Amino acid sequence: MPIDAAKATSAEPRTTELAWDHKDVQLYHLGIGAGAATPEKPHAATDPDELRYTLERALHVLPSFATVAGGGMALAGGLSAPGIEVDLAAVLHGGQTVTVHRALPVRGRATQTSTVPAVYDKGKAAVIVLRSEVADDDGPLWTCDTQIFVRGEGGFGGERGPSVRGELPDRAPDLTTERRIRADQALLYRLSGDWNPLHADPEFAELAGFDRPILHGLCSYGVALKAAVDLALDGDVARVRTYTARFAGVAFPGETLRIRIWREEEEAAGAGGRLVVSVTAADRDDAPVLADTTVAYR
């Protein structure tokens, strides 16, 4: 059934109650590779800096946890909005931005308010923009902007929308690292709330055009942010202001992600700066996985 863009964008905001605790945070961190050996941390499971992701007495929260807090309700809420009736088999995650208003708590209860700010007509496909704003009793916590690409739902005469592609700096990266994706990584990550069988069921993956299940795009998204925080921001998750990425390709469990990081010139003293990040599949001639990826930091 075609998307009714006017109905979707004019609908009343929808609210959902979210709750999480340290177990949800730890499970998410494990799902993006926390505690696994890396070139920089061969004994990561007991490394004091790494224990901040895995041990409850020292826990901090990576901002990308916002994409799964409360069981990943942002995407589900958006796709159930008035005017949006789509075949989930035609849905692809196009891009994701998380803006952090203050440090995410290890335990929390909050209210999520969801809207559809825009629906763009790309001809053969539609792009649905979902916005989720989350606040608790102390005020705003984070804002998520999600772009959902729906094949076969374009051609309804709407605005085409922006199509800006960023360029990587014309110099060698300041930092390069690799992250091995475990063969069972998608099976672990999906326990944080994304139960799409595309990431676990070989038969479903084949129907979707893949020879085996693919890794969640948001898993790669979390892996990349953790690498950037650990290597470029002294492991301080509270320094992240905004993290954005476009899902440019797929990664498969068992592959290695190559992550390159460029530091851009910092702003005025104390104001922070920006990291530009590239994520590719090292095993497939650096096929793109995440593009147009930046971290704005304090």
C-alpha positions as a Markdown table, in Angstrom:
| # | Residue | x | y | z |
|---|---|---|---|---|
| 1 | Met | 0.0 | 0.0 | 0.0 |
| 2 | Pro | 1.5 | 3.4 | -0.9 |
| 3 | Ile | 2.8 | 5.7 | 1.8 |
| 4 | Asp | 0.5 | 8.6 | 2.6 |
| 5 | Ala | 3.3 | 11.2 | 3.2 |
| 6 | Ala | 0.9 | 14.0 | 4.2 |
| 7 | Lys | -0.9 | 11.8 | 6.7 |
| 8 | Ala | 2.4 | 10.5 | 8.2 |
| 9 | Thr | 4.0 | 14.0 | 8.6 |
| 10 | Ser | 0.9 | 15.6 | 10.1 |
| 11 | Ala | 0.0 | 12.9 | 12.5 |
| 12 | Glu | 0.1 | 13.6 | 16.3 |
| 13 | Pro | 3.3 | 12.6 | 18.0 |
| 14 | Arg | 3.3 | 9.1 | 19.5 |
| 15 | Thr | 4.7 | 8.4 | 23.0 |
| 16 | Thr | 6.3 | 5.3 | 24.4 |
| 17 | Glu | 7.7 | 4.6 | 27.8 |
| 18 | Leu | 11.3 | 3.3 | 27.9 |
| 19 | Ala | 13.2 | 1.6 | 30.7 |
| 20 | Trp | 16.6 | 0.1 | 30.9 |
| 21 | Asp | 19.2 | -1.0 | 33.5 |
| 22 | His | 22.8 | -2.0 | 33.7 |
| 23 | Lys | 22.1 | -5.5 | 32.1 |
| 24 | Asp | 20.7 | -3.9 | 29.0 |
| 25 | Val | 23.8 | -1.6 | 28.7 |
| 26 | Gln | 26.2 | -4.4 | 29.2 |
| 27 | Leu | 24.5 | -6.7 | 26.7 |
| 28 | Tyr | 24.6 | -3.9 | 24.1 |
| 29 | His | 28.3 | -3.2 | 24.7 |
| 30 | Leu | 29.0 | -6.9 | 24.4 |
| 31 | Gly | 27.0 | -7.0 | 21.2 |
| 32 | Ile | 29.2 | -4.4 | 19.6 |
| 33 | Gly | 32.4 | -6.2 | 20.7 |
| 34 | Ala | 33.3 | -4.8 | 24.1 |
| 35 | Gly | 35.7 | -7.1 | 25.9 |
| 36 | Ala | 37.0 | -8.7 | 22.7 |
| 37 | Ala | 40.7 | -8.5 | 22.0 |
| 38 | Thr | 41.7 | -5.7 | 19.6 |
| 39 | Pro | 45.1 | -4.6 | 18.2 |
| 40 | Glu | 45.3 | -2.0 | 20.9 |
| 41 | Lys | 44.0 | -4.2 | 23.7 |
| 42 | Pro | 45.1 | -7.8 | 23.3 |
| 43 | His | 43.8 | -8.5 | 26.9 |
| 44 | Ala | 40.6 | -6.5 | 26.6 |
| 45 | Ala | 38.5 | -8.7 | 28.8 |
| 46 | Thr | 40.4 | -7.5 | 31.9 |
| 47 | Asp | 41.7 | -4.1 | 30.6 |
| 48 | Pro | 40.6 | -1.4 | 33.2 |
| 49 | Asp | 39.4 | 0.9 | 30.4 |
| 50 | Glu | 37.4 | -1.9 | 28.7 |
| 51 | Leu | 35.7 | -2.8 | 32.0 |
| 52 | Arg | 33.9 | 0.5 | 31.8 |
| 53 | Tyr | 31.8 | -1.1 | 29.1 |
| 54 | Thr | 31.3 | -4.5 | 30.8 |
| 55 | Leu | 31.6 | -4.4 | 34.6 |
| 56 | Glu | 28.6 | -3.0 | 36.5 |
| 57 | Arg | 30.6 | -1.2 | 39.2 |
| 58 | Ala | 32.5 | 0.9 | 36.6 |
| 59 | Leu | 29.9 | 1.2 | 33.9 |
| 60 | His | 29.5 | 4.1 | 31.5 |
| 61 | Val | 27.1 | 4.2 | 28.5 |
| 62 | Leu | 28.2 | 4.6 | 24.9 |
| 63 | Pro | 25.8 | 7.1 | 23.3 |
| 64 | Ser | 24.9 | 4.7 | 20.5 |
| 65 | Phe | 23.0 | 2.7 | 23.2 |
| 66 | Ala | 20.2 | 5.2 | 22.5 |
| 67 | Thr | 19.4 | 3.2 | 19.3 |
| 68 | Val | 18.4 | 0.2 | 21.4 |
| 69 | Ala | 17.3 | 1.6 | 24.8 |
| 70 | Gly | 14.0 | 0.1 | 25.7 |
| 71 | Gly | 14.3 | -2.6 | 23.1 |
| 72 | Gly | 14.9 | -0.5 | 20.1 |
| 73 | Met | 11.4 | 1.1 | 20.0 |
| 74 | Ala | 12.3 | 4.0 | 17.8 |
| 75 | Leu | 12.2 | 2.1 | 14.6 |
| 76 | Ala | 9.1 | 0.0 | 15.5 |
| 77 | Gly | 7.2 | 3.1 | 16.6 |
| 78 | Gly | 8.0 | 5.0 | 13.4 |
| 79 | Leu | 7.0 | 2.2 | 11.0 |
| 80 | Ser | 3.6 | 2.0 | 12.8 |
| 81 | Ala | 2.9 | 5.7 | 12.3 |
| 82 | Pro | -0.4 | 6.7 | 10.5 |
| 83 | Gly | 0.0 | 6.7 | 6.7 |
| 84 | Ile | 2.9 | 4.2 | 6.7 |
| 85 | Glu | 2.1 | 0.6 | 5.7 |
| 86 | Val | 5.1 | -1.0 | 4.2 |
| 87 | Asp | 6.5 | -4.5 | 3.6 |
| 88 | Leu | 9.3 | -5.1 | 6.1 |
| 89 | Ala | 11.1 | -7.1 | 3.5 |
| 90 | Ala | 11.5 | -3.9 | 1.4 |
| 91 | Val | 12.8 | -1.9 | 4.3 |
| 92 | Leu | 16.5 | -0.9 | 4.6 |
| 93 | His | 18.1 | 1.3 | 7.2 |
| 94 | Gly | 19.6 | 4.2 | 5.3 |
| 95 | Gly | 21.2 | 6.4 | 8.0 |
| 96 | Gln | 21.3 | 7.2 | 11.7 |
| 97 | Thr | 22.0 | 10.2 | 13.8 |
| 98 | Val | 22.1 | 10.3 | 17.6 |
| 99 | Thr | 22.4 | 13.7 | 19.4 |
| 100 | Val | 23.2 | 13.5 | 23.1 |
| 101 | His | 21.9 | 16.2 | 25.4 |
| 102 | Arg | 23.6 | 14.8 | 28.5 |
| 103 | Ala | 25.4 | 11.7 | 29.6 |
| 104 | Leu | 23.1 | 8.6 | 29.3 |
| 105 | Pro | 22.4 | 7.0 | 32.7 |
| 106 | Val | 23.2 | 3.4 | 33.4 |
| 107 | Arg | 19.6 | 2.9 | 34.6 |
| 108 | Gly | 16.7 | 5.0 | 33.4 |
| 109 | Arg | 13.0 | 5.5 | 32.8 |
| 110 | Ala | 12.1 | 7.9 | 30.1 |
| 111 | Thr | 9.4 | 9.0 | 27.6 |
| 112 | Gln | 10.0 | 8.7 | 23.9 |
| 113 | Thr | 8.1 | 11.1 | 21.6 |
| 114 | Ser | 8.1 | 10.0 | 17.9 |
| 115 | Thr | 7.3 | 11.9 | 14.8 |
| 116 | Val | 7.8 | 11.6 | 11.0 |
| 117 | Pro | 9.3 | 15.0 | 10.0 |
| 118 | Ala | 9.6 | 14.1 | 6.3 |
| 119 | Val | 8.9 | 11.4 | 3.6 |
| 120 | Tyr | 11.0 | 11.8 | 0.5 |
| 121 | Asp | 10.3 | 10.5 | -3.0 |
| 122 | Lys | 13.4 | 8.9 | -4.6 |
| 123 | Gly | 11.6 | 7.6 | -7.6 |
| 124 | Lys | 11.8 | 3.9 | -7.2 |
| 125 | Ala | 11.9 | 4.2 | -3.4 |
| 126 | Ala | 10.8 | 6.3 | -0.5 |
| 127 | Val | 12.8 | 7.6 | 2.4 |
| 128 | Ile | 11.0 | 7.9 | 5.7 |
| 129 | Val | 12.6 | 10.2 | 8.3 |
| 130 | Leu | 11.8 | 9.2 | 11.8 |
| 131 | Arg | 12.6 | 11.4 | 14.8 |
| 132 | Ser | 12.5 | 10.2 | 18.4 |
| 133 | Glu | 13.1 | 12.6 | 21.3 |
| 134 | Val | 13.7 | 11.1 | 24.7 |
| 135 | Ala | 13.4 | 12.8 | 28.0 |
| 136 | Asp | 13.2 | 11.8 | 31.7 |
| 137 | Asp | 12.2 | 13.7 | 34.8 |
| 138 | Asp | 15.5 | 15.7 | 34.6 |
| 139 | Gly | 14.9 | 16.9 | 31.0 |
| 140 | Pro | 16.0 | 15.9 | 27.5 |
| 141 | Leu | 18.3 | 12.9 | 27.1 |
| 142 | Trp | 18.8 | 12.3 | 23.4 |
| 143 | Thr | 17.4 | 12.8 | 20.0 |
| 144 | Cys | 17.5 | 10.0 | 17.3 |
| 145 | Asp | 17.0 | 10.8 | 13.6 |
| 146 | Thr | 16.5 | 7.6 | 11.5 |
| 147 | Gln | 16.3 | 7.4 | 7.7 |
| 148 | Ile | 14.4 | 4.3 | 6.4 |
| 149 | Phe | 14.7 | 3.4 | 2.8 |
| 150 | Val | 11.7 | 1.6 | 1.4 |
| 151 | Arg | 12.1 | -0.1 | -2.0 |
| 152 | Gly | 9.2 | 0.2 | -4.4 |
| 153 | Glu | 7.4 | 3.0 | -2.5 |
| 154 | Gly | 8.5 | 6.0 | -4.5 |
| 155 | Gly | 6.8 | 7.8 | -7.3 |
| 156 | Phe | 4.1 | 9.5 | -5.3 |
| 157 | Gly | 5.1 | 13.0 | -6.4 |
| 158 | Gly | 6.8 | 14.1 | -3.2 |
| 159 | Glu | 9.9 | 16.1 | -2.6 |
| 160 | Arg | 13.1 | 14.3 | -3.5 |
| 161 | Gly | 14.9 | 15.6 | -0.4 |
| 162 | Pro | 18.6 | 16.2 | 0.3 |
| 163 | Ser | 21.2 | 14.0 | -1.3 |
| 164 | Val | 24.5 | 15.3 | 0.1 |
| 165 | Arg | 27.5 | 13.0 | 0.1 |
| 166 | Gly | 30.6 | 14.0 | 2.1 |
| 167 | Glu | 34.2 | 13.7 | 1.0 |
| 168 | Leu | 36.9 | 12.1 | 3.1 |
| 169 | Pro | 39.9 | 14.3 | 3.9 |
| 170 | Asp | 42.6 | 14.3 | 1.1 |
| 171 | Arg | 45.3 | 13.0 | 3.4 |
| 172 | Ala | 46.2 | 9.9 | 5.3 |
| 173 | Pro | 44.0 | 9.1 | 8.3 |
| 174 | Asp | 45.2 | 10.1 | 11.8 |
| 175 | Leu | 44.2 | 6.7 | 13.2 |
| 176 | Thr | 43.5 | 3.3 | 11.6 |
| 177 | Thr | 42.3 | 0.2 | 13.4 |
| 178 | Glu | 40.6 | -3.1 | 12.7 |
| 179 | Arg | 37.8 | -4.8 | 14.5 |
| 180 | Arg | 37.1 | -8.5 | 13.9 |
| 181 | Ile | 33.4 | -9.3 | 13.9 |
| 182 | Arg | 32.8 | -12.6 | 15.6 |
| 183 | Ala | 30.9 | -15.3 | 13.7 |
| 184 | Asp | 28.1 | -15.1 | 16.3 |
| 185 | Gln | 28.1 | -11.3 | 16.7 |
| 186 | Ala | 24.7 | -10.8 | 15.0 |
| 187 | Leu | 23.1 | -13.5 | 17.2 |
| 188 | Leu | 24.3 | -11.6 | 20.3 |
| 189 | Tyr | 23.5 | -8.1 | 19.1 |
| 190 | Arg | 19.9 | -9.0 | 18.2 |
| 191 | Leu | 19.2 | -9.7 | 21.8 |
| 192 | Ser | 19.2 | -6.0 | 22.3 |
| 193 | Gly | 15.9 | -5.8 | 20.4 |
| 194 | Asp | 16.4 | -6.1 | 16.6 |
| 195 | Trp | 14.8 | -9.5 | 15.9 |
| 196 | Asn | 14.9 | -9.1 | 12.1 |
| 197 | Pro | 15.6 | -12.7 | 10.8 |
| 198 | Leu | 17.8 | -11.2 | 8.1 |
| 199 | His | 20.6 | -11.2 | 10.7 |
| 200 | Ala | 20.1 | -14.8 | 11.9 |
| 201 | Asp | 18.1 | -17.0 | 9.5 |
| 202 | Pro | 20.0 | -18.2 | 6.4 |
| 203 | Glu | 16.8 | -19.0 | 4.5 |
| 204 | Phe | 15.4 | -15.5 | 5.1 |
| 205 | Ala | 18.7 | -13.9 | 4.1 |
| 206 | Glu | 18.6 | -15.9 | 0.9 |
| 207 | Leu | 15.1 | -14.6 | 0.1 |
| 208 | Ala | 16.4 | -11.1 | 0.7 |
| 209 | Gly | 19.2 | -11.6 | -1.8 |
| 210 | Phe | 22.1 | -12.5 | 0.5 |
| 211 | Asp | 24.0 | -15.8 | 0.6 |
| 212 | Arg | 24.1 | -15.7 | 4.4 |
| 213 | Pro | 22.8 | -13.5 | 7.2 |
| 214 | Ile | 24.3 | -10.0 | 7.4 |
| 215 | Leu | 25.4 | -8.0 | 10.4 |
| 216 | His | 23.0 | -5.3 | 11.7 |
| 217 | Gly | 23.9 | -1.9 | 10.4 |
| 218 | Leu | 23.5 | -0.5 | 13.9 |
| 219 | Cys | 26.0 | -3.0 | 15.2 |
| 220 | Ser | 28.6 | -1.7 | 12.8 |
| 221 | Tyr | 27.5 | 1.8 | 13.8 |
| 222 | Gly | 28.2 | 1.0 | 17.5 |
| 223 | Val | 31.5 | -0.7 | 16.7 |
| 224 | Ala | 32.7 | 2.4 | 14.9 |
| 225 | Leu | 31.7 | 4.8 | 17.6 |
| 226 | Lys | 33.4 | 2.7 | 20.3 |
| 227 | Ala | 36.6 | 2.7 | 18.3 |
| 228 | Ala | 36.5 | 6.4 | 17.8 |
| 229 | Val | 35.8 | 7.1 | 21.5 |
| 230 | Asp | 38.5 | 4.8 | 22.7 |
| 231 | Leu | 41.2 | 5.9 | 20.2 |
| 232 | Ala | 40.4 | 9.6 | 19.6 |
| 233 | Leu | 38.5 | 10.8 | 22.7 |
| 234 | Asp | 40.5 | 9.1 | 25.5 |
| 235 | Gly | 37.7 | 6.6 | 26.1 |
| 236 | Asp | 35.4 | 9.4 | 27.4 |
| 237 | Val | 31.8 | 8.7 | 26.2 |
| 238 | Ala | 30.6 | 11.9 | 27.7 |
| 239 | Arg | 32.5 | 13.9 | 25.1 |
| 240 | Val | 30.3 | 12.8 | 22.2 |
| 241 | Arg | 27.7 | 15.4 | 21.2 |
| 242 | Thr | 26.4 | 14.0 | 17.8 |
| 243 | Tyr | 27.1 | 10.9 | 15.9 |
| 244 | Thr | 25.9 | 10.4 | 12.4 |
| 245 | Ala | 26.4 | 7.8 | 9.7 |
| 246 | Arg | 25.0 | 6.6 | 6.4 |
| 247 | Phe | 24.7 | 2.8 | 5.8 |
| 248 | Ala | 26.5 | 2.4 | 2.5 |
| 249 | Gly | 26.9 | -1.4 | 2.4 |
| 250 | Val | 26.7 | -4.5 | 4.4 |
| 251 | Ala | 29.1 | -6.4 | 6.7 |
| 252 | Phe | 29.0 | -10.1 | 7.4 |
| 253 | Pro | 29.7 | -11.9 | 10.7 |
| 254 | Gly | 33.3 | -13.2 | 10.6 |
| 255 | Glu | 34.6 | -10.3 | 8.6 |
| 256 | Thr | 37.0 | -7.5 | 9.7 |
| 257 | Leu | 35.9 | -3.9 | 9.8 |
| 258 | Arg | 38.7 | -1.4 | 8.9 |
| 259 | Ile | 38.1 | 1.9 | 10.7 |
| 260 | Arg | 39.9 | 5.1 | 9.6 |
| 261 | Ile | 39.6 | 8.3 | 11.6 |
| 262 | Trp | 40.6 | 11.8 | 10.7 |
| 263 | Arg | 40.7 | 14.6 | 13.3 |
| 264 | Glu | 39.4 | 17.9 | 11.9 |
| 265 | Glu | 40.7 | 21.2 | 13.3 |
| 266 | Glu | 39.3 | 21.8 | 16.7 |
| 267 | Glu | 37.1 | 24.7 | 17.5 |
| 268 | Ala | 37.9 | 27.4 | 20.1 |
| 269 | Ala | 39.4 | 26.2 | 23.3 |
| 270 | Gly | 37.0 | 24.0 | 25.2 |
| 271 | Ala | 34.4 | 23.9 | 22.4 |
| 272 | Gly | 35.4 | 20.5 | 21.0 |
| 273 | Gly | 35.7 | 19.5 | 17.4 |
| 274 | Arg | 34.8 | 16.8 | 14.9 |
| 275 | Leu | 36.0 | 13.4 | 13.8 |
| 276 | Val | 35.5 | 12.0 | 10.3 |
| 277 | Val | 35.3 | 8.2 | 10.1 |
| 278 | Ser | 35.4 | 5.7 | 7.3 |
| 279 | Val | 34.3 | 2.0 | 7.9 |
| 280 | Thr | 35.0 | -0.6 | 5.3 |
| 281 | Ala | 35.1 | -4.4 | 5.0 |
| 282 | Ala | 38.8 | -5.2 | 5.0 |
| 283 | Asp | 38.1 | -8.8 | 3.6 |
| 284 | Arg | 36.3 | -7.4 | 0.5 |
| 285 | Asp | 38.8 | -4.9 | -0.8 |
| 286 | Asp | 37.6 | -2.2 | 1.5 |
| 287 | Ala | 34.0 | -2.3 | 0.3 |
| 288 | Pro | 32.1 | 0.5 | 2.1 |
| 289 | Val | 30.1 | -0.3 | 5.2 |
| 290 | Leu | 29.5 | 3.2 | 6.8 |
| 291 | Ala | 29.9 | 6.4 | 4.9 |
| 292 | Asp | 29.4 | 10.1 | 5.6 |
| 293 | Thr | 30.2 | 9.3 | 9.2 |
| 294 | Thr | 31.2 | 12.0 | 11.7 |
| 295 | Val | 31.5 | 12.4 | 15.5 |
| 296 | Ala | 31.0 | 15.9 | 16.9 |
| 297 | Tyr | 32.6 | 16.1 | 20.3 |
| 298 | Arg | 33.0 | 18.4 | 23.3 |
